[in-house]
Amino acid sequence: MTEYTKHIITALVAFALSFAISAVLYKIFIPILRKVKLGQKILEIGPNWHKCKEGTPTMGGLFFIVGMLVSVVVCCFGSLINPRDCVNVHGETVKDYRLHINLLLAVMTGAVGFIDDYVKLFKKTNKGLTAAQKMVFLIVTSLAYLLLMNHFGYIDTSVNLPFIYGQVELGVFYYIIAIAIMVYFINCANLTDGIDGLAGSISCIIMTMFFIFAVFLDKPEMSVFTAAVIGGVLAFLCYNFHPARIFMGDTGSLFLGSAAVLMAFWTNASLLIFIIGLVYFIEGLSVMLQVFYYKRTKKRIFKMAPIHHHFEMCGWSEWKIVGIFSAVTLTCCVAAYLILVLYLN
């Protein structure tokens, strides 16, 4: 059996283990969460038909994060204890701590969401951490990630430009731009989690594309990480498709947003996040446009923002929105894969 085959099998084991652990946790804890009434509060400004979802257990992202963590630790125990050597962007041979760094930062971002969910649940309100508090946490975690990755030489302060076959050196501005991109897309993933199955479905497609990237680029630890995330989120979707029996909460949506962005940096293809995460990008942009236009004119561009709620107000079913948004994401991911393959070849 070749090393390549072993990596694929290990990734499949990680997927299965994460799915199984997460599914068992949902089976056990959904009834418990219902019994203790740790359910979602629904904002009055939301679609009025969403009021029937009030009381649905939330913070479900915690369980697929646990499933992912256990799966990665089991399947990559050797790499976590004794990292293999790799060649960094400077051509130096160094220890490969990228799995450690990406795990740490993704879980830290999920922890920010967990704190937010915790405050909401125990204050019995739909308002947790303030926007400023979240922003500070996300900026700090993003900066920590970039500094760690740069310290070991896994990234530098230049950006690869597909098809131009060159790099642009940004210096200190790299950190400013990269942090802005990371925080924006993490928040956009949070905004996308507005209807049953939407954020989970889009995240599964995005992580599947990164799994394919990892296999293509022969990054075994990354393939295990992405496979474990996919397994956990699929288990979550078994209970989250309409009508949802549990929501992921900010715990899950912030974790998934950070996971997607971190994978883009792990593959040294950070700009591809604008293609792969196009739905995330549009969701966030729709909110900014709505707020800006309303402040200027007191009129609205969309019936409601983020944009998935606009389509809801237009009469689209939740299933239709999830299907179309997922199809758009799949198309974008295929395009991003072709760009990466053409650029590397």
N, C-alpha and C positions, 0 to 999 in steps of 0.2 A: 504494500500500500504506500503510495507516494505521500509526501508531506502535504501537498495541495489537497489530496483526497481527505487526509486526516483533518485538515482545517475545515473543510466543508462539513464533514460528519460532526465535528465538535460544535460548529455553529448550529446545526440542526438539533443536536442534543440540547443546546442552550435554549433554542426556540421552544422545544417541547417541554423542558423543565420549567421555564418561565411561565408558559401557558398553564401548565398543570398547577403550579403553586398559586398563581393569581386566581385561577378559576375556583380552587378550593377556598381561598381566602374570601372571595366574593360570596360563595355559597354559605360560608359560616357567618360572615359579618353583616351582610345586608339585613337579615332579620333582626340582628342585635341593634343595628343603627336605627331601624324602624321602631324597635321597642323603646329605646331611650330617647326617641324623637330628635335625633341629630339630623334634621332635614334642611333642605334649601329654602331660603326665603326668596320670594319673587318680587321684583321691583314693580311698583304701580305703573311706571312709565313703559313697561314692557307690553307686548301683545296681550290683550285681556284673556285669550284662551290659554296662556301659559300659567294662569293662576291655579289650574288643576294640577300642575306639577309641584306646587308648594308642599313641602314636607318630604319630598323624595330624598333619600339619604345622599349625602355628598361626601367629599373628601376621598372619593373612590380611587383617585390617582395614587394614593398612598399604597394600595395593595399591588398595583402593577409595578410600582417602583421597588417594593420589597421582593416581588417575584423576579424582577430583572436583576436586582443586586445578588440574590442568592444564586441565581443561574450563572451569572458572570463569575462570581467567586469560585463556584464549583468547577466550571469549565475552563477558567483561566487561572486556577490557583498557582500553577507553576510560574506563569508569566508575572503574576502579582508579587510572588515571593522573590523570584529571581528573573528580572526582566531580561529579555534577549537584547543583543546588540543591534543597532540600526545606524544608518548613515543620515546625518542631519543635512539641512539645506546648505551648510558650509563645507560639506564633504568630510566631516569628522565622524569617527565611529564613537557613538555614545550609547548609553543604556536607554532602552525605549520605555519611558514612563508615561507615554501618551494615554494608555488605558487608565492609569491611576488618576491623571489630571482630569481627563474627560468625565470619569465617574464622579470624582470629587465635586467638580463644578456643576454637573447636571443635578446631582443630589442636593447641593447647596441651594440651587435655584428652586428645586422642588420644596426645600425647607422654607424658603420665603413664602411660597404659596401655602404651605401647611400652616404657618403662623397666621397668614391672612384668613384662611378657612377657620382656624381655631377661634380667632377673635369673632368672626361672623357668627359661628355656631353658639358660642357661649354668651354672646351679647344679644342673641336672637335678633339679628339685624342683617341686612344685605351689604353692610359697609364694614370692611375690615381695616387693614392698613391703609393709610392715606396714600395718594398717588406719589407724593414726595418721598415717603418712607420706602415704598416699593422701588422707586427710581434709584434711590441711594443704594439699596441692597443690590440691585441689578448692575449698577455701574461698578460697584466695588468688586462683585464676583466676576464681571466681565474683564475688568482690568487685571485682577489676580490671574485669571486664565491666560490672558495674553502675555503677561510678564513671565509666567511659568513656562509657557510654550517657547517664548523667545530666549529664556535663560538656557534651555537645553538645546537651542538651535533647531527646533522643529519648525519654527516659522521665523521669518525676519520681517523687516519693515518695508518690504517691497510687495507689489501685487502683480500676479500673473495676468496678462491680458490675452484671452483666447483669440486665436487667428492672427494676432499681431506678432506672436512668437517673440515676445519681449517682456520686460518687467519695468515697472515704474517704481522708483524709490521714493517713499513718502516721508521717511524719517519719523519724527515725533507725531506728525499728522496721521500716520498709520493708526496709532492708538486711538486718536480722537474719532476717526472715521469708523474703525472697527468696532469700538464700543457703541457708537451710535447705531450701527447696523445690528449688532447683537441685541441691544436693549429694544430696538424697534421690533425686530422679528419675534423676540420672546413675548413682548406685549401683544403683538398681533395674534400669536397663537392663543393667548388668553382671550382676546376678543372673539376669536373664531369659535370658542366653546360656548355657543349660544343656543343650539338646538340639538336634539338627540342624535348621537352618532356622527356629528359633523367633524369635530376636532379629532376624534379617534380615527375615523376613516382616512382623513387627509394625512394624519401623522403616520399611519400604517403604510400608506403609499410612499411617502417621503422616505421613511426609514427602510423600506424595501429597496428603493433606488440606491440609497447609501450602502445597503448590504451588497448590492450588485457591484457598486463602485469598489467596495472593500475586496470582493472576490477578484475583480478585474485587476486591481492594483496590488493584490497579494498582501493584504493587511489582515492577518488572522484575528488579532485582538479586536479590531474594529468590526469584523464580520460577526464575532460572538456578541459584542455589545449591541449591534443593530438587530441581530436575530432575537436576542433576549428582550429587547424593547418591543419588537413586533409581536412576540409571543404573549407578553403581558398585556399589551393593548388589545389584541384580538380577544383575549379572555374577558377584558373589560367590555368590549363591544357586544359580547354575548348578553350582557345585562344592560347595555346602554342604548341599543337601537330602539327606536320609537315603538311603544312607549317605554321610556327609560325607567329602570328599577334602581339605578344609582347614577349620580353625576361624578365626574372626575374632580371637580372643584379647581381652584387655583393651584392646588398641590400638583395635579396632573398636567394642567395646561401649560403652566410655567416650565415644568420639567420637560415636557415634549417640545416646547418651543426652543429651550436651550439645547436639547439633544440634537435637534435638526441643525441649528446654527453651529454647534461644536463639531458636528460631523463635516460640515463644509470646510472648517478650518483644518480638521484632521487630514482631509484629502488635499490640502493646499489649493482648494478651488473655492475660496470664500465668495467670490462674485457670483458663482452659480446659484447661491441661495436666492437671488432675485428671480431666477427662472423656476427653480424647484419649489420655492415658497411663494409663487405668484399669488395664490389665493390668500395666504397670510398678508402679503403686501397690500392687496386690494382691500381686504377687510380693514386694515389699519388706515389706509388712505381714505376710505369712505367716511370714517369717523372724523378725521382731520378736516376733510372738505365740508362735511356737514356742519361742524362747529364753526369753522371760519366763515362759511357763507351765511349761517344764521346770525352770527354776531354782526355781520356787515349789513344784512338786508332784512333780518327777522323772518326770513323765508327758508324753507328746507329744500335741498336738492333731492334727497331720498325721503320716502315715507317714514323710514326709520333707519338708523344706523346702529351697528355695522350692517353691511349691505345684505347679509343673509336675512335679516329682519325685514328689509325692504321687499325682498321677493316673497317673504311670508305674507306681508301686508297686501301684496299683489295677488294673493290666492294660491301661491305654490304650496304644496304639501311639504312636510319636513323630509319625507323620503325623496321627493323630487330634487330638493335643494342639495341634499347629501349626495345623490347620484350625479348631478351635473357638476357640482364643485369637485367631487372626487375624479370625474372624467377629465376635467380641466387640469387638475393636479397630475394625473397620470400622463396626460399629453405633454405637460411641461417637464416632467421627470424624464420621459423618453428623449425629449429634445436636449435636455441637459446631459444625458448619458452620451448621446451622439456627439455633442460638442466636446465632451471630455475625451472620448475615444479619438476623434479627429485631431484634437489638439496634441494629445500625447503621441500620436503617430505622425 
